[in-house]
Amino acid sequence: MNMREKLDTIGGGIATGLLGTLAGFLILGATWSYSNSVELSYFIENIASKSLLYRDSLLTISTLFNVGIFYVGIKVEWWRFCRGLLMVIMTSVPLIIYFQMQAGIS
């Protein structure tokens, strides 16, 4: 079984989308932590977990990481993979709206 057969599935796209969102979050957190001279754990515990105001922005930026992955999937014509990845992206939109309503900025 080659790489295309393993990844070009809806499940492969969903799994990659979830991992891509996590990777986007960690890259954002590491960048923020470095620029503010604090540990990544501080970012996760205080900014991501406790701050209602920033949750929607964090999820938006983390999800945008998947757009680059989606572009690569389109270029290599992995249509089922892209369908699964798009499911993750579209699922995050209601969560972003929910987080905005929680923060009272909707």
N, C-alpha and C positions, 0 to 999 in steps of 0.2 A: 504494500500500500504506500503510495507516494504522498508527498506533502499536500498536493492539491486535494486528493481524496480525503485526507484527514481534516483539513481546514475548510474546504469549500462546502461546508454544511451550515445549516441554520444554527445548530448547536455550537459549532466552531466559531461562528460570528458572535453569538451571544457570549460565549466564554471569553473571547478576545475583547469584546466590548466592555465586559466587567473588569477584566484585567487592565484594559486601556484606561478606564476611568480611575482605577486605583493608581496606576502609574502616573496619570496626570495629577492626581491629588498629591502623591508623594513628591513629584517634581516641583509642584507649586509650593508645597510645605517646605521642602529643602531650600528652595530659592528664597522664600520669605524668611526662613530661619537664619539663613546665611546673611541676608541683607540687614537683619535686625540683631545679629550677634546673639542668638539664643539657640537652644537645642530644638530639634524637631519635635521632641516630646512636648515641649511647651506649646508649640503651634497646635499640635493635635489635641492636647488636654484643654487649653484655654481659648484658642481662637476657633477651631473647628467644632469642638464639642459644646462649649458653653455660650458662644456668641450667636444669638439668633439673627443678628443683623447681617452676618457674613455667610451664613449657610448657603443661601441661594447663589451667591457669587462663586463660592468654592465649588459647588456642584456644576455650575455653568462652565467654569474654566476647566475643571477635571473632565467633563464630558467633551469639551472641544478637542481634547487630545485624540478622541476617536474619529474626528473629522479627517485628520491626516491618515489614519489607518484606513478609513473608508475610501479615501482617494487612491491609496495603493491597491486596495481590493478591486476598485473599478478598473484601474490600469491593467491588472492581470486577469480581468474578467472572471472573478470569483463571485458570481451572482448570488448564490445561496449564502455565502459568507457575508456579503454586503447586506443581504436581507436581515440576517440575524443581528449584525452590528447596528443596523438602522433601528431594529426593535429596541435595543438598549438605549440608543440616543432618544428615541421617541418616548420611551418610558420615563426618562429623566425629566422631560418637560413638565408633566404634572407635578413631579416632586419639587421642581424649581418654583413653580407657581405656589404650591403649598407652603414652601419655606418663606416665600415672599409674604404670603398672607399671615403667617405666624409672626413675622417681624413687624407687620403693620405698615408695610411700604407698598402694598399692592394697589 
